[in-house]
Amino acid sequence: MLLISVVVSQTFCHAESSGYDHNRIAMSFDGNSAPDNEYKWPTGDPDDWGALPASCAIIAKLGLQDKLVHCSYNNFIDAPAGPDDKNQLKISADGVVKHWGFDRGVFFDVTKQQRQAIQNLATEMSKSTAEDPLYFIHAGLSEFVYLAVEEVVQSGKADSLTHVHLVSHSAFNENEQRRPHHRTWNDIQKLSGNRIKYTKIKDQNDKGNANHLWHSDNDFSVWYWMRDHSQEDIRWMYSRLKAHRGNVADISDCGMLFYLLVGDADGGPEKFREFIGDGIDSTLHSK
């Protein structure tokens, strides 16, 4: 298929960071889970309910749906199986497949598909080369990623990790352990033999400034452009932002995709509005 160059507005064009050049993308989110009474916060993180759709919107706006090869969610290892109440991350994942033409087969609910999700990410890491690198968006805790990297190393393909690029913005995601035996980002890098290419951008939360970055606290007004958009899929994206059970407007993890694919680590509501523009043409794909 011919490569499609997408100019998304007068302000934005396809300007990648960290060497990204239409390469494979993988993402892993935490999210909601059944109550885990062995952990200090029994339930999961509702910010990813809106961050997964916003991340996929950035990919789809640029016609890169075919580059997403792995997206796992509810990735808390050792938490009780199944999400709480409703599977909010599945609702989000199903929605991006419906609205923007993503491959349903690259989405994994770790509460139900832990083995398949780990194997899939390990496979994508193992096939990485200088000509075909993998860019991984670290939007959940580290134990899941550790298990995938461990599988790569044990299969004798550790050298492929030299061509895996990990993008992070959150010290919490890197270092938090739901169980004492869980591993952190430093453990992942040690296991990889310091092969993984690591990029840490600024924390994408700035709750004190609603118009800067991707967490406007209780101020949803800066996102009303989504709510009032002419396109149904953009209005649906607002409903996922609004779903946060704490009534907080937080889609901070999508800032990593805005950095990687747009080249801007200082995104936010107004820049996102300009980027999305008239909407997303889900017929645009590139290979």
Kinemage of the C-alpha trace (Angstrom):
@kinemage 1
@onewidth
@group {chain A} dominant
@subgroup {mainchain}
@vectorlist {calphas} color= white
{ca met a 1} P 0.000 0.000 0.000
{ca leu a 2} L 1.283 3.466 -0.816
{ca leu a 3} L 2.508 5.560 2.060
{ca ile a 4} L 0.096 8.370 2.784
{ca ser a 5} L 1.520 11.661 4.015
{ca val a 6} L -1.049 13.332 6.214
{ca val a 7} L -1.081 17.058 6.910
{ca val a 8} L -3.437 17.366 9.826
{ca ser a 9} L -3.759 21.151 9.980
{ca gln a 10} L -1.866 24.298 9.166
{ca thr a 11} L -0.127 23.957 12.529
{ca phe a 12} L 0.711 20.250 12.655
{ca cys a 13} L 2.381 17.812 10.338
{ca his a 14} L 3.871 14.362 10.762
{ca ala a 15} L 7.019 15.284 12.737
{ca glu a 16} L 8.323 12.290 14.649
{ca ser a 17} L 10.650 12.138 17.661
{ca ser a 18} L 13.203 9.599 18.943
{ca gly a 19} L 13.975 8.444 15.411
{ca tyr a 20} L 10.450 7.186 14.775
{ca asp a 21} L 9.789 6.681 11.056
{ca his a 22} L 6.563 4.776 10.404
{ca asn a 23} L 7.775 1.903 12.570
{ca arg a 24} L 5.827 -0.603 14.659
{ca ile a 25} L 4.177 0.691 17.841
{ca ala a 26} L 3.254 -1.238 21.008
{ca met a 27} L 1.455 0.095 24.080
{ca ser a 28} L 0.512 -1.303 27.477
{ca phe a 29} L -1.941 0.363 29.873
{ca asp a 30} L -2.924 -0.507 33.415
{ca gly a 31} L -6.554 0.507 34.025
{ca asn a 32} L -9.404 -1.082 35.923
{ca ser a 33} L -9.384 -4.469 37.628
{ca ala a 34} L -11.316 -6.399 40.226
{ca pro a 35} L -10.645 -5.164 43.780
{ca asp a 36} L -7.139 -6.176 44.820
{ca asn a 37} L -7.195 -6.141 48.610
{ca glu a 38} L -3.527 -7.104 48.847
{ca tyr a 39} L -2.579 -3.705 47.418
{ca lys a 40} L -2.839 -0.265 49.038
{ca trp a 41} L -5.185 0.998 46.268
{ca pro a 42} L -7.577 -1.895 45.638
{ca thr a 43} L -8.858 -0.807 42.221
{ca gly a 44} L -7.078 0.448 39.148
{ca asp a 45} L -6.426 3.711 37.353
{ca pro a 46} L -9.397 5.235 35.502
{ca asp a 47} L -7.237 7.745 33.627
{ca asp a 48} L -6.468 5.116 30.989
{ca trp a 49} L -10.171 4.783 30.161
{ca gly a 50} L -9.782 8.014 28.187
{ca ala a 51} L -6.052 7.830 27.479
{ca leu a 52} L -6.284 4.663 25.372
{ca pro a 53} L -8.799 6.246 22.925
{ca ala a 54} L -6.868 9.524 22.830
{ca ser a 55} L -3.638 7.643 22.104
{ca cys a 56} L -5.301 5.698 19.303
{ca ala a 57} L -6.830 8.912 17.946
{ca ile a 58} L -3.335 10.343 17.506
{ca ile a 59} L -2.248 7.203 15.665
{ca ala a 60} L -5.378 7.132 13.494
{ca lys a 61} L -5.248 10.820 12.614
{ca leu a 62} L -1.895 10.120 10.986
{ca gly a 63} L -3.141 6.992 9.228
{ca leu a 64} L -0.837 4.692 11.203
{ca gln a 65} L -3.365 2.139 12.458
{ca asp a 66} L -1.458 -0.668 10.754
{ca lys a 67} L 1.642 0.205 12.764
{ca leu a 68} L -0.024 -0.628 16.089
{ca val a 69} L 1.007 -4.251 16.666
{ca his a 70} L 0.255 -4.605 20.393
{ca cys a 71} L -2.054 -2.841 22.836
{ca ser a 72} L -2.576 -4.516 26.197
{ca tyr a 73} L -4.711 -3.123 29.001
{ca asn a 74} L -5.721 -3.974 32.562
{ca asn a 75} L -2.111 -5.102 32.886
{ca phe a 76} L -1.863 -5.380 36.691
{ca ile a 77} L -0.069 -8.683 37.251
{ca asp a 78} L -1.284 -10.825 40.188
{ca ala a 79} L -4.445 -8.751 40.661
{ca pro a 80} L -7.690 -10.763 40.762
{ca ala a 81} L -8.917 -11.764 37.324
{ca gly a 82} L -11.505 -9.561 35.715
{ca pro a 83} L -12.294 -5.842 35.905
{ca asp a 84} L -14.512 -4.092 38.431
{ca asp a 85} L -18.119 -3.221 37.540
{ca lys a 86} L -17.750 -2.727 33.792
{ca asn a 87} L -14.670 -3.460 31.709
{ca gln a 88} L -13.982 0.179 30.904
{ca leu a 89} L -10.756 -0.476 29.002
{ca lys a 90} L -12.489 -3.057 26.800
{ca ile a 91} L -15.176 -0.484 26.042
{ca ser a 92} L -12.416 1.894 24.971
{ca ala a 93} L -10.555 -0.734 22.935
{ca asp a 94} L -13.716 -1.914 21.189
{ca gly a 95} L -14.544 1.698 20.379
{ca val a 96} L -11.256 2.471 18.642
{ca val a 97} L -11.630 -0.694 16.557
{ca lys a 98} L -15.150 0.347 15.576
{ca his a 99} L -14.449 4.001 14.872
{ca trp a 100} L -10.921 4.042 13.459
{ca gly a 101} L -10.282 0.704 11.840
{ca phe a 102} L -7.682 -0.795 14.156
{ca asp a 103} L -7.016 -4.545 14.021
{ca arg a 104} L -8.992 -6.144 16.838
{ca gly a 105} L -6.378 -8.881 17.121
{ca val a 106} L -3.702 -6.554 18.535
{ca phe a 107} L -5.739 -5.691 21.665
{ca phe a 108} L -5.344 -7.851 24.777
{ca asp a 109} L -7.186 -7.748 28.112
{ca val a 110} L -4.485 -8.982 30.486
{ca thr a 111} L -7.047 -10.021 33.113
{ca lys a 112} L -8.317 -12.618 30.638
{ca gln a 113} L -5.422 -13.029 28.187
{ca gln a 114} L -2.276 -12.630 30.266
{ca arg a 115} L -0.301 -15.415 28.588
{ca gln a 116} L -1.318 -14.360 25.071
{ca ala a 117} L -0.544 -10.712 25.808
{ca ile a 118} L 2.927 -11.451 27.156
{ca gln a 119} L 3.715 -13.774 24.261
{ca asn a 120} L 2.493 -11.255 21.711
{ca leu a 121} L 4.617 -8.425 23.101
{ca ala a 122} L 7.635 -10.744 23.385
{ca thr a 123} L 7.173 -11.796 19.753
{ca glu a 124} L 7.038 -8.193 18.565
{ca met a 125} L 10.156 -7.363 20.584
{ca ser a 126} L 11.985 -10.454 19.281
{ca lys a 127} L 11.473 -9.553 15.624
{ca ser a 128} L 12.983 -6.071 16.045
{ca thr a 129} L 15.953 -5.110 13.882
{ca ala a 130} L 17.717 -1.909 12.871
{ca glu a 131} L 15.452 -1.775 9.807
{ca asp a 132} L 12.321 -2.728 11.753
{ca pro a 133} L 12.488 -1.314 15.300
{ca leu a 134} L 9.662 -1.406 17.840
{ca tyr a 135} L 8.533 1.676 19.762
{ca phe a 136} L 6.926 0.787 23.077
{ca ile a 137} L 4.701 3.232 25.001
{ca his a 138} L 5.044 2.523 28.732
{ca ala a 139} L 1.561 3.422 30.025
{ca gly a 140} L 1.242 0.793 32.770
{ca leu a 141} L 3.283 -0.776 35.527
{ca ser a 142} L 6.578 -2.484 34.758
{ca glu a 143} L 5.955 -6.099 35.824
{ca phe a 144} L 4.027 -6.940 32.655
{ca val a 145} L 6.838 -5.574 30.497
{ca tyr a 146} L 9.431 -7.415 32.559
{ca leu a 147} L 7.685 -10.724 31.878
{ca ala a 148} L 7.718 -10.052 28.128
{ca val a 149} L 11.390 -9.055 28.127
{ca glu a 150} L 12.198 -12.139 30.204
{ca glu a 151} L 10.610 -14.299 27.533
{ca val a 152} L 12.695 -12.600 24.844
{ca val a 153} L 15.912 -13.196 26.783
{ca gln a 154} L 15.078 -16.808 27.583
{ca ser a 155} L 14.363 -17.492 23.904
{ca gly a 156} L 17.912 -16.409 23.035
{ca lys a 157} L 16.871 -13.227 21.223
{ca ala a 158} L 18.176 -10.619 23.661
{ca asp a 159} L 20.034 -8.776 20.908
{ca ser a 160} L 16.706 -7.804 19.342
{ca leu a 161} L 16.091 -5.593 22.392
{ca thr a 162} L 18.773 -3.251 21.047
{ca his a 163} L 16.119 -2.200 18.538
{ca val a 164} L 13.300 -1.669 21.059
{ca his a 165} L 12.660 1.953 22.019
{ca leu a 166} L 10.737 2.539 25.255
{ca val a 167} L 9.028 5.900 25.844
{ca ser a 168} L 8.000 6.827 29.401
{ca his a 169} L 6.733 9.871 31.246
{ca ser a 170} L 5.810 8.435 34.631
{ca ala a 171} L 8.054 7.545 37.539
{ca phe a 172} L 5.033 5.806 39.046
{ca asn a 173} L 4.630 3.456 36.091
{ca glu a 174} L 8.353 2.781 36.112
{ca asn a 175} L 8.787 2.106 39.822
{ca glu a 176} L 5.512 1.132 41.514
{ca gln a 177} L 5.180 -2.498 42.659
{ca arg a 178} L 1.782 -4.030 43.413
{ca arg a 179} L 3.575 -6.988 45.000
{ca pro a 180} L 6.971 -7.034 46.758
{ca his a 181} L 8.373 -9.432 44.157
{ca his a 182} L 7.366 -7.301 41.172
{ca arg a 183} L 10.046 -5.652 39.079
{ca thr a 184} L 10.645 -2.040 38.061
{ca trp a 185} L 11.950 -0.327 34.931
{ca asn a 186} L 15.505 -0.576 36.270
{ca asp a 187} L 15.042 -4.331 36.605
{ca ile a 188} L 13.806 -4.514 33.007
{ca gln a 189} L 16.826 -2.649 31.717
{ca lys a 190} L 19.205 -4.790 33.772
{ca leu a 191} L 17.573 -7.941 32.402
{ca ser a 192} L 17.916 -6.601 28.854
{ca gly a 193} L 21.629 -5.991 29.354
{ca asn a 194} L 20.958 -2.244 29.002
{ca arg a 195} L 19.963 -2.836 25.406
{ca ile a 196} L 16.563 -1.115 25.354
{ca lys a 197} L 16.629 2.475 24.078
{ca tyr a 198} L 14.984 4.617 26.776
{ca thr a 199} L 13.376 8.035 26.373
{ca lys a 200} L 11.870 9.790 29.397
{ca ile a 201} L 9.810 12.878 28.605
{ca lys a 202} L 8.380 15.255 31.188
{ca asp a 203} L 5.474 14.059 33.290
{ca gln a 204} L 2.408 14.777 31.162
{ca asn a 205} L 0.312 15.932 34.130
{ca asp a 206} L -0.036 19.624 34.992
{ca lys a 207} L -3.172 19.774 37.111
{ca gly a 208} L -2.580 23.413 38.029
{ca asn a 209} L -2.775 24.572 34.414
{ca ala a 210} L -5.802 23.227 32.568
{ca asn a 211} L -4.532 24.356 29.167
{ca his a 212} L -1.099 22.710 29.482
{ca leu a 213} L -0.449 18.993 28.995
{ca trp a 214} L -3.109 16.344 29.423
{ca his a 215} L -4.549 16.520 32.960
{ca ser a 216} L -6.919 19.430 33.632
{ca asp a 217} L -8.094 18.146 37.018
{ca asn a 218} L -11.836 18.836 37.382
{ca asp a 219} L -11.989 21.328 34.498
{ca phe a 220} L -13.636 19.637 31.532
{ca ser a 221} L -14.353 22.897 29.725
{ca val a 222} L -11.006 22.806 27.906
{ca trp a 223} L -12.156 19.551 26.279
{ca tyr a 224} L -15.652 20.710 25.278
{ca trp a 225} L -14.464 20.939 21.681
{ca met a 226} L -14.599 17.119 21.710
{ca arg a 227} L -18.083 17.089 23.217
{ca asp a 228} L -19.328 19.585 20.611
{ca his a 229} L -17.473 18.170 17.605
{ca ser a 230} L -19.353 17.493 14.384
{ca gln a 231} L -17.995 13.935 14.170
{ca glu a 232} L -19.557 11.190 16.305
{ca asp a 233} L -16.238 9.421 16.944
{ca ile a 234} L -14.725 12.549 18.502
{ca arg a 235} L -17.799 12.989 20.691
{ca trp a 236} L -17.384 9.331 21.708
{ca met a 237} L -13.773 10.085 22.678
{ca tyr a 238} L -15.076 12.808 25.008
{ca ser a 239} L -17.452 10.285 26.608
{ca arg a 240} L -14.433 8.114 27.442
{ca leu a 241} L -12.652 11.085 29.000
{ca lys a 242} L -15.823 11.855 30.947
{ca ala a 243} L -16.144 8.231 32.140
{ca his a 244} L -13.428 8.722 34.807
{ca arg a 245} L -15.096 7.641 38.048
{ca gly a 246} L -13.399 10.441 39.974
{ca asn a 247} L -14.768 13.129 37.633
{ca val a 248} L -11.208 14.016 36.619
{ca ala a 249} L -10.140 15.044 33.105
{ca asp a 250} L -6.939 13.015 32.795
{ca ile a 251} L -5.641 11.424 29.595
{ca ser a 252} L -1.994 12.040 30.427
{ca asp a 253} L -0.563 8.846 28.929
{ca cys a 254} L -1.518 9.968 25.428
{ca gly a 255} L 1.161 12.653 25.723
{ca met a 256} L 3.737 9.992 24.901
{ca leu a 257} L 2.122 9.371 21.493
{ca phe a 258} L 1.857 13.116 20.867
{ca tyr a 259} L 5.575 13.349 21.556
{ca leu a 260} L 6.516 10.320 19.462
{ca leu a 261} L 4.313 10.981 16.424
{ca val a 262} L 3.895 14.761 16.434
{ca gly a 263} L 7.222 15.686 18.015
{ca asp a 264} L 5.761 17.752 20.851
{ca ala a 265} L 6.194 16.887 24.539
{ca asp a 266} L 4.141 19.965 25.504
{ca gly a 267} L 0.760 19.064 24.090
{ca gly a 268} L -2.586 19.834 25.634
{ca pro a 269} L -6.256 20.572 24.945
{ca glu a 270} L -5.803 23.372 22.405
{ca lys a 271} L -2.997 21.672 20.501
{ca phe a 272} L -5.028 18.468 20.445
{ca arg a 273} L -8.029 20.378 19.077
{ca glu a 274} L -5.910 21.829 16.284
{ca phe a 275} L -4.375 18.412 15.608
{ca ile a 276} L -7.722 16.606 15.330
{ca gly a 277} L -9.232 19.424 13.269
{ca asp a 278} L -12.301 18.378 11.297
{ca gly a 279} L -11.949 14.783 12.450
{ca ile a 280} L -10.259 11.465 11.693
{ca asp a 281} L -10.461 9.789 8.301
{ca ser a 282} L -10.350 6.117 9.254
{ca thr a 283} L -9.773 5.092 5.623
{ca leu a 284} L -6.205 6.443 5.741
{ca his a 285} L -3.655 3.724 6.443
{ca ser a 286} L 0.051 3.391 5.761
{ca lys a 287} L 2.277 0.351 5.470
